[in-house]
Amino acid sequence: MRLPREQRPDEPSGEPRRDTFPRLILHHARERPRHPAIREKDLGIWQTWTWAEVAAQVRAFACGLAARGFSRGDRIAIIGDNRPRLYWAMAAAQCLGGVPVPLYQDSVAGEMVYPLVEAAVRLAVVEDQEQVDKLLEIRARCPDLAGVVYDDPRGLRDYDPSFLAGYDELQLLGRAWDRAHPGFFDAQVAAGAGSDVAIILYTSGTTGRPKGVMLTHDNLVITGRNGIDREGLTAEDEVLAYLPMAWVGDNLFSYAQSCVAGFCVSCPESGETVLADLREIGPTYNFAPPRVYENMLTSVLIRMEDASAWKRRMFDFFMRVARRAGADLLDGKPVSARDRALYGIGRALVYGPLKNVLGLSRIRLAYTAGEAIGPDLFGFFRSLGINIKQLYGSTEGSVFVCVQPDGGVKPDTVGTPVKDVEVKIAEDGEVLFRGPGVFHSYFKNPQATAEARTPDGWVHTGDAGFFDEDGHLKIIDRARDVGKLRNGTLFAPKYLENKLKYFPWIREAVAFGDARDHAAAFVNIDLQAVGDWAERRNLPYSGYTDLAAQEPVSELVRECVEKVNRDLSADSRLSGSQIRRFLILHKELDADDGELTRTRKVRRSFVAERYAELVEALYSGQDTCRVDATVRYEDGREGRIRADVRIREAAVYEGGPPAGGGREGRRDRT
């Protein structure tokens, strides 16, 4: 439902409305025509387009779509890495009142069938031959799909031209259409409204079929503007767009907020060059999930292991200074004159060069979300003077629900509600919210919409949490996943998994314990970090399976598990859920095997079912368990892994954490 235009408060009186993405793009083309809008690194060279050039590109493609019969309400799939032309295709569809449906570029062909069919997608705009081949493979299963437009023509010369068209070809057609139909494009943009659906984003489907979340222009524009106002972002900021276009965060940070504020978005050359491109661009505004920051820290620690002794001593000394004073200086809190002076020296010798190597020299604001971030990791970046903050949100809330406030950042919370958003805790502990970002509905799924959103606009997050004494929200786990051990102790698997993943050696973890006698866990080691650790100790290995079975690696992981147990022993609510037994999985959990979603969330129930023998081995007292598993490779082939997986014991603790991290208070391994 649309509000009457005279009731829409989005724009100051007398100014043209800027309540849709097409209007925002045209606004910047008028107000800052020569200001950089988007960049792309191609063949090692950065190409830049101004807002005026972006508006012209979008106009040509929109008219090309119109010439192909695309009209208001039609859906268009967007598939590929972050590329300017894919963002322009998304905006072009919105100019005509169409709805883009971005899909994850690393999805296998079969995973694309459901959203393409459910959304009745008419046209797909894809990056390259890889994505074209996927769509050709499933073409017969997608009856509404009438054609594919590709950006990169390499390898497509001999393909069926009746079904495929090049991006340049469609723009050429669009320019001719625009000349033949003067006023058409402007009329289409004028017909749009902020209450129109702007995009359909499919959820990861962690517990069932993916749902198409319909977000309006108002949802994203107002939420983006509120975030910009809160953090003081301007047209002079810059961001690197490298996270999937099918993810709501990219749509807010790289698309919506860029369109609102007018800042420049840069697209990396490839996924493998992100860190190098980050260093070249030096963005001022960044979003990354905890895993990216973990990889950065791991790379730093690995490099320091290989550095000379005096460099390691200098690094360790100044990092101790940074841990004492860095975060306080960032928050404007008092610091001793000595530490302030030492921190200044450290900035010149260590912190500045380190931030430059990581591509974070110009960062004014860095967000992380999706998973809890370890306090050590969080403290490391803030001690360097990087204003990294956690936010909390969901696709159904257009990302922003809570954000940590400047000067009040606490590593174990997700901050306070953002502007115009209300948050409350239900009697059963579930977190609910409502605000301007609340989604329109689930596509063709009124029942799921009614279950997720109350008539008065409150959205059920499915997360369990509470507010602390400072009004900060603390998330414990998914509400449906919180259980109890047989002795009645609270069991929060995600909380345990996140604490395990704080360690650089552990990539993934899956915890078990609901209705069991004790907690136990599967662990995936981080092949890069543990592999480097093994090489420095002259420990040979042939691959992941071999490395995971090594006794020294098991001891390394055991130390991590026991550190988690010492931390848990200090929490009266969770001390009984210490991890008594664990195993290192024989293979990495993989989205292609159905064990992870495309956003790298563990499908816990699927993993528990697939590896039921291993779960039972954790609770049966066995020392080893034979596994024979099928794996799927990226090219679609299948293979088998056979291995003997060893089950390990971990120490548990009573009372509180032992003084000095020693063994006092330790109970015998069960």
TITORZA-773937 format. One record per residue (C-alpha): residue number from 1; x, y, z. Coordinates in pm, whole numbers. Example, Ala and Ser with C-alpha at 12.3 -4.5 7.8 and 13.67 -1.06 7.14 Angstrom:
2
NODE;1;1230;-450;780
NODE;2;1367;-106;714
REM end
This chain:
670
NODE;1;0;0;0
NODE;2;130;347;-89
NODE;3;93;660;116
NODE;4;-58;957;-69
NODE;5;222;1178;-194
NODE;6;119;1472;24
NODE;7;160;1251;335
NODE;8;510;1130;251
NODE;9;759;1307;483
NODE;10;1078;1181;317
NODE;11;1184;1507;149
NODE;12;1191;1871;256
NODE;13;908;2080;117
NODE;14;965;2200;-239
NODE;15;1244;1953;-322
NODE;16;1200;1664;-568
NODE;17;1124;1338;-393
NODE;18;1419;1109;-337
NODE;19;1231;805;-210
NODE;20;1339;548;-472
NODE;21;1679;437;-596
NODE;22;1624;565;-953
NODE;23;1536;911;-818
NODE;24;1842;910;-593
NODE;25;2072;818;-883
NODE;26;1926;1095;-1099
NODE;27;1957;1338;-806
NODE;28;2332;1271;-774
NODE;29;2373;1296;-1152
NODE;30;2232;1651;-1125
NODE;31;2396;1758;-798
NODE;32;2741;1596;-829
NODE;33;2772;1482;-1193
NODE;34;3154;1453;-1187
NODE;35;3182;1290;-845
NODE;36;3305;925;-858
NODE;37;3014;688;-809
NODE;38;3162;344;-870
NODE;39;3495;185;-958
NODE;40;3602;-153;-1089
NODE;41;3946;-306;-1115
NODE;42;3981;-479;-1451
NODE;43;4308;-630;-1574
NODE;44;4492;-453;-1295
NODE;45;4357;-104;-1377
NODE;46;4090;84;-1184
NODE;47;3808;216;-1405
NODE;48;3588;493;-1261
NODE;49;3237;611;-1353
NODE;50;3087;938;-1229
NODE;51;2729;977;-1116
NODE;52;2638;1135;-1452
NODE;53;2791;838;-1635
NODE;54;2614;590;-1407
NODE;55;2278;758;-1473
NODE;56;2338;734;-1849
NODE;57;2436;367;-1823
NODE;58;2129;284;-1615
NODE;59;1900;474;-1854
NODE;60;2034;287;-2158
NODE;61;1994;-54;-1995
NODE;62;1646;27;-1861
NODE;63;1530;124;-2210
NODE;64;1689;-194;-2344
NODE;65;1486;-396;-2096
NODE;66;1172;-211;-2203
NODE;67;1248;-293;-2567
NODE;68;1268;-660;-2463
NODE;69;919;-638;-2309
NODE;70;1026;-605;-1944
NODE;71;760;-408;-1754
NODE;72;637;-303;-1411
NODE;73;618;-591;-1164
NODE;74;842;-826;-1365
NODE;75;1131;-998;-1185
NODE;76;1490;-1008;-1308
NODE;77;1767;-1230;-1166
NODE;78;2113;-1082;-1099
NODE;79;2395;-1338;-1071
NODE;80;2767;-1275;-1040
NODE;81;3044;-1111;-841
NODE;82;3018;-743;-750
NODE;83;3031;-568;-1087
NODE;84;2918;-215;-1183
NODE;85;2707;-348;-1468
NODE;86;2519;-583;-1236
NODE;87;2440;-295;-998
NODE;88;2327;-89;-1298
NODE;89;2103;-374;-1416
NODE;90;1944;-382;-1072
NODE;91;1882;-6;-1083
NODE;92;1753;-26;-1442
NODE;93;1492;-283;-1346
NODE;94;1383;-59;-1058
NODE;95;1350;235;-1300
NODE;96;1079;39;-1482
NODE;97;907;-75;-1163
NODE;98;1061;-421;-1192
NODE;99;1204;-620;-904
NODE;100;1562;-755;-904
NODE;101;1621;-1098;-749
NODE;102;1996;-1138;-685
NODE;103;2118;-1497;-636
NODE;104;2441;-1620;-479
NODE;105;2704;-1650;-749
NODE;106;2858;-1964;-598
NODE;107;2529;-2154;-594
NODE;108;2524;-2473;-797
NODE;109;2270;-2482;-1080
NODE;110;2016;-2691;-889
NODE;111;2003;-2442;-602
NODE;112;1894;-2167;-841
NODE;113;1585;-2349;-965
NODE;114;1362;-2281;-665
NODE;115;1399;-1898;-649
NODE;116;1389;-1864;-1029
NODE;117;1066;-2065;-1051
NODE;118;896;-1926;-741
NODE;119;970;-1564;-840
NODE;120;872;-1635;-1204
NODE;121;1192;-1466;-1320
NODE;122;1163;-1352;-1684
NODE;123;1518;-1241;-1750
NODE;124;1859;-1297;-1591
NODE;125;2160;-1066;-1604
NODE;126;2477;-1260;-1529
NODE;127;2848;-1195;-1509
NODE;128;3007;-1455;-1734
NODE;129;3011;-1795;-1904
NODE;130;3008;-1984;-1572
NODE;131;2671;-1837;-1476
NODE;132;2534;-1876;-1831
NODE;133;2620;-2246;-1824
NODE;134;2433;-2292;-1496
NODE;135;2119;-2132;-1638
NODE;136;2139;-2333;-1958
NODE;137;2162;-2649;-1749
NODE;138;1834;-2571;-1568
NODE;139;1659;-2382;-1850
NODE;140;1401;-2658;-1903
NODE;141;1306;-2646;-1534
NODE;142;1248;-2267;-1537
NODE;143;958;-2210;-1779
NODE;144;932;-1835;-1722
NODE;145;1297;-1765;-1799
NODE;146;1291;-1611;-2148
NODE;147;1650;-1497;-2184
NODE;148;1990;-1425;-2034
NODE;149;2203;-1110;-2066
NODE;150;2575;-1154;-2002
NODE;151;2841;-899;-1907
NODE;152;3164;-1081;-1999
NODE;153;3144;-1231;-2353
NODE;154;3452;-1454;-2323
NODE;155;3374;-1814;-2423
NODE;156;3019;-1738;-2541
NODE;157;3076;-1685;-2916
NODE;158;2912;-2011;-3029
NODE;159;2623;-2011;-2782
NODE;160;2254;-1988;-2887
NODE;161;2195;-1618;-2973
NODE;162;1817;-1657;-2952
NODE;163;1839;-1707;-2574
NODE;164;2146;-1495;-2497
NODE;165;2231;-1128;-2545
NODE;166;2536;-923;-2458
NODE;167;2513;-631;-2216
NODE;168;2645;-390;-2480
NODE;169;2390;-521;-2730
NODE;170;2102;-453;-2491
NODE;171;2228;-102;-2415
NODE;172;2258;-27;-2788
NODE;173;1899;-142;-2832
NODE;174;1801;74;-2533
NODE;175;1952;392;-2672
NODE;176;1758;344;-2996
NODE;177;1441;279;-2795
NODE;178;1503;593;-2588
NODE;179;1531;807;-2903
NODE;180;1214;653;-3046
NODE;181;1017;695;-2720
NODE;182;1111;1038;-2575
NODE;183;979;1088;-2224
NODE;184;927;714;-2162
NODE;185;1213;668;-1917
NODE;186;1134;979;-1711
NODE;187;768;880;-1693
NODE;188;858;534;-1565
NODE;189;1082;676;-1292
NODE;190;811;926;-1194
NODE;191;556;645;-1163
NODE;192;756;473;-889
NODE;193;700;521;-518
NODE;194;891;453;-200
NODE;195;634;194;-98
NODE;196;703;-15;-411
NODE;197;892;-341;-365
NODE;198;1257;-268;-452
NODE;199;1412;-614;-425
NODE;200;1351;-977;-331
NODE;201;1629;-1136;-126
NODE;202;1613;-1507;-56
NODE;203;1707;-1628;291
NODE;204;1977;-1889;333
NODE;205;1728;-2167;413
NODE;206;1910;-2285;726
NODE;207;1604;-2474;855
NODE;208;1394;-2524;541
NODE;209;1314;-2380;201
NODE;210;1450;-2029;138
NODE;211;1196;-1748;170
NODE;212;1188;-1446;-59
NODE;213;1205;-1135;160
NODE;214;1043;-839;-17
NODE;215;1194;-505;83
NODE;216;1056;-172;-37
NODE;217;1249;137;-142
NODE;218;1134;298;183
NODE;219;1270;6;387
NODE;220;1620;43;245
NODE;221;1633;417;178
NODE;222;1506;529;521
NODE;223;1715;267;704
NODE;224;2023;362;503
NODE;225;1965;732;570
NODE;226;1924;674;945
NODE;227;2253;483;951
NODE;228;2425;762;759
NODE;229;2296;1023;1002
NODE;230;2400;819;1306
NODE;231;2758;766;1185
NODE;232;2811;1096;1002
NODE;233;2879;943;659
NODE;234;2914;1176;359
NODE;235;2965;1173;-17
NODE;236;3342;1172;48
NODE;237;3342;826;204
NODE;238;3446;515;13
NODE;239;3354;148;50
NODE;240;3478;-176;-109
NODE;241;3193;-399;-232
NODE;242;3305;-761;-215
NODE;243;3032;-945;-24
NODE;244;2760;-1125;-226
NODE;245;2504;-906;-402
NODE;246;2239;-1156;-290
NODE;247;2308;-1067;74
NODE;248;2108;-789;237
NODE;249;2421;-625;383
NODE;250;2566;-556;39
NODE;251;2234;-408;-71
NODE;252;2238;-170;224
NODE;253;2607;-75;254
NODE;254;2715;-88;-112
NODE;255;2392;11;-288
NODE;256;2136;184;-66
NODE;257;2372;398;141
NODE;258;2579;486;-165
NODE;259;2263;602;-344
NODE;260;2153;804;-41
NODE;261;2485;965;56
NODE;262;2646;971;-289
NODE;263;2973;808;-188
NODE;264;3188;590;-414
NODE;265;3171;210;-424
NODE;266;3468;7;-551
NODE;267;3441;-345;-692
NODE;268;3749;-570;-656
NODE;269;3900;-755;-950
NODE;270;3815;-1095;-798
NODE;271;3756;-1267;-468
NODE;272;4124;-1360;-454
NODE;273;4241;-998;-485
NODE;274;4015;-843;-219
NODE;275;4289;-777;38
NODE;276;4525;-633;-225
NODE;277;4246;-415;-366
NODE;278;4155;-308;-13
NODE;279;4509;-177;33
NODE;280;4498;13;-297
NODE;281;4159;176;-237
NODE;282;4197;244;135
NODE;283;3822;272;209
NODE;284;3693;491;490
NODE;285;3390;272;561
NODE;286;3397;-105;576
NODE;287;3182;-402;661
NODE;288;3319;-753;709
NODE;289;3199;-1064;891
NODE;290;3417;-1180;1182
NODE;291;3583;-1444;964
NODE;292;3744;-1173;747
NODE;293;3887;-996;1052
NODE;294;4002;-1333;1189
NODE;295;4185;-1402;862
NODE;296;4351;-1060;882
NODE;297;4471;-1124;1236
NODE;298;4586;-1475;1148
NODE;299;4792;-1339;857
NODE;300;4952;-1083;1093
NODE;301;5041;-1348;1352
NODE;302;5182;-1579;1084
NODE;303;5401;-1301;946
NODE;304;5525;-1212;1294
NODE;305;5619;-1577;1357
NODE;306;5849;-1552;1054
NODE;307;5988;-1209;1149
NODE;308;6325;-1150;1312
NODE;309;6355;-1166;1690
NODE;310;6389;-788;1737
NODE;311;6083;-720;1523
NODE;312;5881;-969;1727
NODE;313;5994;-804;2051
NODE;314;5903;-458;1920
NODE;315;5564;-583;1800
NODE;316;5487;-753;2132
NODE;317;5592;-446;2334
NODE;318;5385;-195;2140
NODE;319;5085;-430;2121
NODE;320;5088;-443;2502
NODE;321;5080;-62;2498
NODE;322;4795;-71;2245
NODE;323;4592;-313;2458
NODE;324;4632;-83;2758
NODE;325;4564;248;2587
NODE;326;4441;211;2227
NODE;327;4071;149;2288
NODE;328;4056;420;2558
NODE;329;4217;674;2325
NODE;330;3968;578;2052
NODE;331;3678;633;2292
NODE;332;3816;961;2428
NODE;333;3883;822;2776
NODE;334;4172;938;2997
NODE;335;4511;772;2939
NODE;336;4839;831;3126
NODE;337;5090;1064;2966
NODE;338;5344;781;2942
NODE;339;5107;548;2758
NODE;340;4990;831;2534
NODE;341;5352;902;2434
NODE;342;5433;534;2383
NODE;343;5119;490;2178
NODE;344;5230;778;1953
NODE;345;5565;606;1896
NODE;346;5386;276;1835
NODE;347;5161;444;1579
NODE;348;5467;541;1376
NODE;349;5657;215;1413
NODE;350;5387;-55;1432
NODE;351;5020;46;1418
NODE;352;5040;270;1110
NODE;353;5241;27;894
NODE;354;5022;-261;1012
NODE;355;4698;-81;920
NODE;356;4848;8;583
NODE;357;4931;-357;513
NODE;358;4573;-454;603
NODE;359;4422;-176;389
NODE;360;4268;-6;692
NODE;361;4472;316;704
NODE;362;4180;547;624
NODE;363;3903;356;802
NODE;364;3671;582;1003
NODE;365;3405;319;1062
NODE;366;3411;-60;1040
NODE;367;3113;-283;1108
NODE;368;3096;-654;1176
NODE;369;2791;-876;1217
NODE;370;2651;-1218;1137
NODE;371;2842;-1400;1411
NODE;372;2978;-1299;1749
NODE;373;3331;-1164;1732
NODE;374;3584;-1271;1994
NODE;375;3683;-1011;2254
NODE;376;4053;-1063;2179
NODE;377;3995;-1011;1807
NODE;378;3766;-715;1872
NODE;379;4017;-561;2113
NODE;380;4306;-609;1870
NODE;381;4151;-391;1599
NODE;382;4017;-128;1838
NODE;383;4358;-109;2006
NODE;384;4503;-8;1667
NODE;385;4262;287;1657
NODE;386;4015;124;1417
NODE;387;3656;208;1510
NODE;388;3516;-142;1464
NODE;389;3165;-192;1599
NODE;390;2916;-477;1605
NODE;391;2569;-438;1463
NODE;392;2266;-662;1487
NODE;393;1994;-707;1232
NODE;394;1834;-933;977
NODE;395;1716;-940;618
NODE;396;1363;-883;747
NODE;397;1482;-564;921
NODE;398;1690;-423;633
NODE;399;2006;-499;837
NODE;400;1994;-229;1106
NODE;401;1832;-310;1441
NODE;402;2107;-237;1695
NODE;403;2454;-82;1665
NODE;404;2720;-20;1926
NODE;405;2740;354;2002
NODE;406;3067;549;1980
NODE;407;3226;577;2321
NODE;408;3014;292;2455
NODE;409;3140;-12;2268
NODE;410;3117;-339;2464
NODE;411;3257;-654;2303
NODE;412;2991;-887;2442
NODE;413;2685;-693;2321
NODE;414;2541;-572;1989
NODE;415;2473;-220;2110
NODE;416;2157;-13;2137
NODE;417;1858;22;1901
NODE;418;1914;252;1604
NODE;419;1700;553;1515
NODE;420;1325;482;1483
NODE;421;1370;113;1581
NODE;422;1205;-36;1890
NODE;423;1332;-357;2048
NODE;424;1165;-563;2319
NODE;425;1217;-901;2485
NODE;426;921;-1139;2492
NODE;427;833;-1339;2802
NODE;428;1008;-1645;2659
NODE;429;1328;-1444;2601
NODE;430;1288;-1393;2226
NODE;431;1402;-1061;2077
NODE;432;1139;-867;1877
NODE;433;1177;-539;1687
NODE;434;985;-298;1468
NODE;435;1086;6;1266
NODE;436;1109;157;916
NODE;437;1315;-134;782
NODE;438;1056;-403;858
NODE;439;1004;-605;542
NODE;440;696;-585;322
NODE;441;626;-962;326
NODE;442;759;-1298;217
NODE;443;700;-1352;-154
NODE;444;394;-1573;-212
NODE;445;403;-1690;150
NODE;446;139;-1513;361
NODE;447;149;-1784;628
NODE;448;522;-1737;691
NODE;449;471;-1359;687
NODE;450;201;-1384;955
NODE;451;427;-1606;1167
NODE;452;724;-1369;1141
NODE;453;547;-1032;1176
NODE;454;265;-936;1409
NODE;455;-26;-719;1285
NODE;456;121;-418;1468
NODE;457;460;-457;1300
NODE;458;674;-649;1552
NODE;459;913;-896;1390
NODE;460;1006;-1223;1560
NODE;461;1384;-1261;1527
NODE;462;1404;-1614;1663
NODE;463;1701;-1499;1873
NODE;464;1718;-1526;2252
NODE;465;1867;-1227;2432
NODE;466;1838;-966;2704
NODE;467;1929;-603;2777
NODE;468;2218;-540;3015
NODE;469;2232;-266;3277
NODE;470;2347;-10;3016
NODE;471;2062;-79;2776
NODE;472;2279;-282;2537
NODE;473;2128;-588;2373
NODE;474;2307;-919;2432
NODE;475;2226;-1214;2206
NODE;476;2268;-1562;2354
NODE;477;2165;-1793;2071
NODE;478;1882;-1880;1837
NODE;479;1579;-1924;2062
NODE;480;1486;-2259;1906
NODE;481;1839;-2389;1961
NODE;482;1864;-2304;2331
NODE;483;1810;-2624;2527
NODE;484;1910;-2792;2849
NODE;485;2137;-3072;2955
NODE;486;1976;-3357;3146
NODE;487;2077;-3195;3473
NODE;488;1886;-2879;3379
NODE;489;2190;-2666;3284
NODE;490;2128;-2409;3010
NODE;491;2274;-2524;2676
NODE;492;2334;-2255;2411
NODE;493;2515;-2425;2120
NODE;494;2582;-2111;1916
NODE;495;2739;-1945;2216
NODE;496;2979;-2238;2259
NODE;497;3052;-2253;1885
NODE;498;3134;-1884;1869
NODE;499;3370;-1909;2166
NODE;500;3553;-2194;1991
NODE;501;3576;-1998;1666
NODE;502;3743;-1710;1848
NODE;503;4068;-1908;1813
NODE;504;4255;-1870;1483
NODE;505;4309;-2248;1464
NODE;506;3935;-2327;1454
NODE;507;3734;-2246;1143
NODE;508;3398;-2405;1225
NODE;509;3244;-2578;1526
NODE;510;2919;-2766;1588
NODE;511;2810;-2817;1951
NODE;512;2578;-3087;2085
NODE;513;2425;-3139;2429
NODE;514;2050;-3077;2437
NODE;515;1891;-3354;2649
NODE;516;2236;-3514;2686
NODE;517;2455;-3570;2993
NODE;518;2720;-3322;2879
NODE;519;2821;-3092;2594
NODE;520;3040;-3213;2307
NODE;521;3159;-3064;1980
NODE;522;3276;-3121;1625
NODE;523;3566;-2898;1517
NODE;524;3697;-2794;1176
NODE;525;4054;-2669;1189
NODE;526;4160;-2370;978
NODE;527;4382;-2530;715
NODE;528;4587;-2217;646
NODE;529;4653;-2124;1009
NODE;530;4713;-2477;1139
NODE;531;4906;-2568;824
NODE;532;5147;-2280;881
NODE;533;5172;-2377;1250
NODE;534;5258;-2735;1147
NODE;535;5517;-2627;891
NODE;536;5702;-2416;1147
NODE;537;5723;-2729;1365
NODE;538;5838;-2951;1077
NODE;539;5517;-3153;1099
NODE;540;5453;-3307;755
NODE;541;5102;-3354;619
NODE;542;4939;-3430;284
NODE;543;4612;-3240;318
NODE;544;4328;-3149;552
NODE;545;4235;-3505;652
NODE;546;4595;-3597;730
NODE;547;4660;-3276;924
NODE;548;4339;-3310;1126
NODE;549;4443;-3659;1241
NODE;550;4784;-3548;1377
NODE;551;4827;-3581;1755
NODE;552;4995;-3237;1799
NODE;553;4698;-3076;1619
NODE;554;4459;-3251;1857
NODE;555;4655;-3111;2151
NODE;556;4641;-2764;1996
NODE;557;4262;-2787;1966
NODE;558;4234;-2937;2316
NODE;559;4402;-2626;2459
NODE;560;4141;-2412;2283
NODE;561;3852;-2623;2416
NODE;562;3989;-2613;2770
NODE;563;4033;-2236;2750
NODE;564;3664;-2213;2657
NODE;565;3579;-2438;2950
NODE;566;3776;-2216;3190
NODE;567;3580;-1914;3064
NODE;568;3249;-2099;3098
NODE;569;3330;-2203;3454
NODE;570;3305;-1836;3558
NODE;571;2945;-1810;3432
NODE;572;2697;-1958;3679
NODE;573;2436;-2009;3405
NODE;574;2665;-2189;3160
NODE;575;2938;-2351;3372
NODE;576;2762;-2687;3354
NODE;577;2775;-2686;2972
NODE;578;3153;-2715;2946
NODE;579;3267;-2932;2654
NODE;580;3381;-3273;2782
NODE;581;3449;-3452;2453
NODE;582;3533;-3329;2104
NODE;583;3658;-3453;1770
NODE;584;3823;-3292;1471
NODE;585;3618;-3367;1161
NODE;586;3788;-3554;878
NODE;587;3673;-3294;620
NODE;588;3587;-2928;605
NODE;589;3217;-2846;626
NODE;590;3110;-2729;282
NODE;591;2812;-2552;129
NODE;592;2833;-2777;-177
NODE;593;2776;-3077;53
NODE;594;2475;-2906;214
NODE;595;2652;-2867;549
NODE;596;2669;-2485;531
NODE;597;2443;-2225;382
NODE;598;2581;-1993;112
NODE;599;2637;-1737;387
NODE;600;2849;-1997;573
NODE;601;2601;-2070;851
NODE;602;2617;-2427;978
NODE;603;2310;-2640;912
NODE;604;2334;-2802;1253
NODE;605;2045;-3047;1211
NODE;606;2176;-3160;872
NODE;607;2527;-3210;1012
NODE;608;2388;-3403;1311
NODE;609;2190;-3632;1081
NODE;610;2469;-3683;829
NODE;611;2727;-3762;1095
NODE;612;2496;-3939;1341
NODE;613;2757;-4211;1402
NODE;614;3011;-3950;1509
NODE;615;2759;-3780;1739
NODE;616;2684;-4110;1909
NODE;617;3055;-4184;1937
NODE;618;3096;-3862;2137
NODE;619;2849;-3996;2394
NODE;620;2923;-4370;2387
NODE;621;3272;-4365;2534
NODE;622;3436;-4472;2207
NODE;623;3792;-4356;2134
NODE;624;3764;-4380;1755
NODE;625;3494;-4397;1489
NODE;626;3530;-4510;1127
NODE;627;3371;-4274;871
NODE;628;3302;-4324;502
NODE;629;3166;-4000;356
NODE;630;3068;-3874;11
NODE;631;3194;-3530;-91
NODE;632;3104;-3313;-387
NODE;633;3372;-3115;-569
NODE;634;3323;-2772;-731
NODE;635;3301;-2925;-1080
NODE;636;3009;-3147;-974
NODE;637;3208;-3472;-939
NODE;638;3167;-3683;-627
NODE;639;3433;-3861;-425
NODE;640;3468;-4051;-100
NODE;641;3668;-3990;215
NODE;642;3744;-4278;450
NODE;643;3911;-4208;782
NODE;644;3933;-4309;1147
NODE;645;3824;-4011;1358
NODE;646;3957;-3998;1714
NODE;647;3744;-3868;2000
NODE;648;3929;-3658;2258
NODE;649;3864;-3570;2621
NODE;650;3882;-3216;2756
NODE;651;3925;-3095;3113
NODE;652;3634;-2922;3285
NODE;653;3657;-2679;3576
NODE;654;3469;-2587;3892
NODE;655;3421;-2256;4070
NODE;656;3592;-1992;3860
NODE;657;3875;-1968;3611
NODE;658;4206;-2071;3767
NODE;659;4430;-1784;3870
NODE;660;4690;-1712;3607
NODE;661;4537;-1961;3367
NODE;662;4685;-2258;3559
NODE;663;4534;-2595;3631
NODE;664;4387;-2517;3973
NODE;665;4021;-2597;4002
NODE;666;4046;-2851;3722
NODE;667;3845;-3172;3740
NODE;668;3970;-3494;3591
NODE;669;3883;-3567;3232
NODE;670;3580;-3789;3216
REM end
